[in-house]
Amino acid sequence: MRCVVLVPRRADHGRRDMIWKHVRKWLQQNHPEWEIFEGHDDGPVFSLSKARNDAARKAGSWDVAVILDSDTIAEPEVLKDAVIRASMSTRLWIAGDIRMCLSQKSSDQILHGGLWFPRPDGHLPKNGANESIYGEPSSSVMAVSRELWDKVGGYVESMQGYGYEDLVFLTSCNIFGDGVSWIPDSIMYHFWHEKSRLTDDTERNYKIWKQLDGIARNQNARQVAKIYLESLGHTVNV
């Protein structure tokens, strides 16, 4: 089984590059048998969808791909488990059921070789509702079989910029594949960096996801979703 790692990237010559250097080293130490492919988009507005698809094309023929955000790591054994599970079906597996967004201080400690005592970023209200710890996240570190990738056609490239392209991909896996699962009792760590600026593209992407999410609830979801995605210039293979 050939497993590859697909990473969307655009250099910033700053903190994001520093984080990716650390994450890449982590991958090479814990998963030396997996080749890493960076995907890029040189358009005026960076498209995560195009960058992820670019990485998949560069990787050539593969059996399972780890779709990895360049600022996030998962527990090594959990990620291996996700890859094995993904190889056995057309189900998308996410390498953890919680993603913790680290504070800047704890991120810096880890990036500079310090101890692993991370804390979430931001204020944590007593009722537990916060933006620092996400249950069942929609991206970060995922494993997908080639069969499922080909069925959903990868990411929808008409979705520009940042935001909701991951939810469209997950929703497509639910519609055209065997669904989405999260490895239980496991955590992923997201290193701190300045947040990406939301734009009009984000709002357009949100509307695309909401439309597809509504279609997913229909009895004939596959047929309707296929027509809808084709109207966006995206091809699915079902």
N, C-alpha and C positions, 0 to 999 in steps of 0.2 A: 504493500500500500504506500503510495506516494502522498505525503502530507506536505503542504506548503503554507506559508504565512503571508497573508496579503495585508499591506499597510498603506493607507492613503497618506500622502505626505506633501507638504509645501514648506520649504525651508523658511525660517524667520530670522536666522542668524542670531538667535537669542535663546530664551528659556525653552521654547518648544523643541529646538534642536538639542539642547542639553538633556531634556527629558527623554527624547527618542534615543539618544546615545546610551543612556542608562537602560532603557527598556530593551533595546536591541542586544546589549551585552547580557542582560538577564535571560533573554530567549536563547542566545547562543550557548550559555552555560547550562541551561536546564533542558533544552531541546535541540542539541547539536545536529540531529539527523534531519531537521526540517529546514528547507531552504526559505529564505526571506526575500520577498519581492515588494519593492516600493512602487506604488502607483502615483502618478502625477497628473495634474491638470494645469496647463499654463494659460488658461483663459483669463480674462480681466476679472471675473468673479470665480474664485476657487470652488469647484464642485466636488464634494465628497463622493457623490455617486460616480462621476467620471473617473476619479482617482482610484476608487475601489475596482471598478471594471478594468481599468488600465493595468492594475496589478495582476488581476486574474488572467488577462491576456498574456502578459509577460511570463507568467508561470507556466504556460503551455499546457501539457497534459498532466492532470493531477486527479487524485481520487478523493481527497478531503482537503478542504482549505480552512485554516484558521483566519477569520476576519478580525483583525486586531486594530484598535485605535492606538496610535503611537504614544499615548500618554497614560496607558493603563496596563496593569499586569494582573495575572490570575495565579492561583496556587498551581505549581507545576503538575502535581499528580491529578488534580481536578481537570486541568486542561487536557491531559492525556486521556482521561476518562471521557471527556466530551468528544474528543476526536474518534475514539473507538465507537462510541454510541452513534455518532453521526454517520459513520461508515456503514452502519447496518440498516439504514432506512432513509427515507426522504423526510426526516425530522430535523429541524434546526435545534442545535444544543448550545446553550449559553453557559459559560464556565463559571457559574456562581449564581446564587439567587439574591445577592446583595452587592451593590457597588457603593463604596465609600469614597466620597470626594475629600481628599486630605487637605488639611490646612497648609498654608505656605511654610510655616515653621517645620512641621513634621515632614513635609515633602523635601525641604532643604536638608534636613538631617539624614534622610535616606539617600538622597542623591549624592551626598558627600561622604557616604560610607558610615553613617551613624547607626544607632540602634533602631530597631523596629518597634517603636511605641507610638504609632500614628493616632491622631485624633481627627474627627471630621472637621471640615471647613465650616465656619460660620457659627451662629448661635443655635443651640439646640433647645427648643421650647419643651416644657415639661410634658406636653401632651404627645410628644413624639413626632409630630408633623413637621418635617423640615426638608430642605433641599440638599442636605449633605449625605444622606443615606437613602439609596433608592432600592426598593424591593422589586425584584423581577425586571431589571433594566432591559432596554430595547436594543442595546448595542454594547460596545466595549471589547469583549473577547468572546467570539462565537465560532462554532465548528459547523461546517456545511458540506454535505457530500456533493460530488460533481453532478450526480443525477438531479438533486434538488436545485442546484445552481442553474443548470441548463433548463429545467422546467420553468422556473420563475424568470429566467432571462437576465439574471444579475440585478443590478440596481437600475432604477429609472433615471436615465441621463437628462431628461428634460427638467428634472428637479435641480435647480441651480442653488449655489451657495450652501448654506448650513441649516440643518434642521428638518426633521420628519422623514428624511430619506430612509432612515433606519426603520421607522414604523411602517413605512410602505413595504419595505423588504420583509419584515416580520409578518405583516398581514398577508402578503403574497404567499409566504411559506405556509400559512394557515389555510389559504384557499386552495393552492395547487399542490401542496405537499401533505405530510402527515402531521403538521403542526409545529409548535415551538415548546421546548422544555428548558428548565433551568436546573443545573446541578444543585441539589439541596444542601443546606448547611455549609455553604462556601461563600467566600467574599472576594471581590475584585477591588483593587486599589487604583484610584484615579489621582494622578499627581496634579498639584495645583499649578495653574497658569491663569493669566487674565482671560476672562470669558470672551468668546467670539461675539462680535456685534451682530445683533439681529437686524435684518433688512426686510424690504418688501418681498424678497425671494422666500424668506422664512414663512411669511403669511401665505404666499401662493403654494408653497410646499404643504403647509398645514391643510389647505383646502383639498389638495389632491389626496392626502391621507384620509381626511374625513369622508370624502366621497368613496374611496375604496373600502374603508371600514364599514360604511353603510351597506355597500354591496355584499360584503362578507357575510352579512346576516340573512341574505336572501337564500331561498331554497336552490335556485339555479346560479349560485355565486360564481362558479367557474366560468360559465358561458358569458355572464354579464361582465365580470372582471376582465376577461380576455378582451372583449370588445372595448371596454373603457381604457385599458392600458394601451391597446393598439391606437386609440385616438390620440394618445400622448406620444406616439412614435416608438412605443416599447413593444417588443415581441416576446411572448411566452410560448413555450413548446409543450402544449398539452392538447 
